[in-house]
Amino acid sequence: MIGNDIVDLTKAKQETDIFRSRYLEKVCLPLEIRLVLAATDPVECFWRIWTMKESAYKAVQRQFNLKPIFNPSAFTCVFENSEVGTVYFRDQQLFTKTLRNEDFVYSEILDSEHTHRFFGADSDFLLQVKNELDLPLLPEFIKTGTGLPILKWADKTLPVSKTHHGIFQVFQY
């Protein structure tokens, strides 16, 4: 499974007030709200939950070919430690890893097949993949009929999860 999400904390703080009336309730379940309110840094905790849910959503959308409708309350997040977490969706259990610093919060689905991540521009990413796979030409970045990103070259494809927010963009593949 593949899925990732990033939040630019500067942009998020300028555009979103997570403590406005009913915002937490729209995104978080009661257990998650308690985690946010008890956290040393409630804003960072909220965005960790958000990025975990969004990463899991992207993964299950791809796996089950779901319509692109994100319902945050359908996903439940549990923190295992400061980096690793679990997201539950229906009967699925997805493990996530979260990287964070003062600039961003980034989460991705942990999957043994999709262990690569690339921070940067589309053109740099395509060049990276071309060099990694020793391709004669740059792969083409396209979307499937359901809007899921893939790389295509010759008769092969590679699933990709792409996220961007503010000044950050990350690919998982």
Order of alpha helices (4+ residues) and beta strands (2+ residues): beta-alpha-alpha-alpha-alpha-beta-beta-beta-beta-beta-alpha-beta-beta-beta-beta-beta
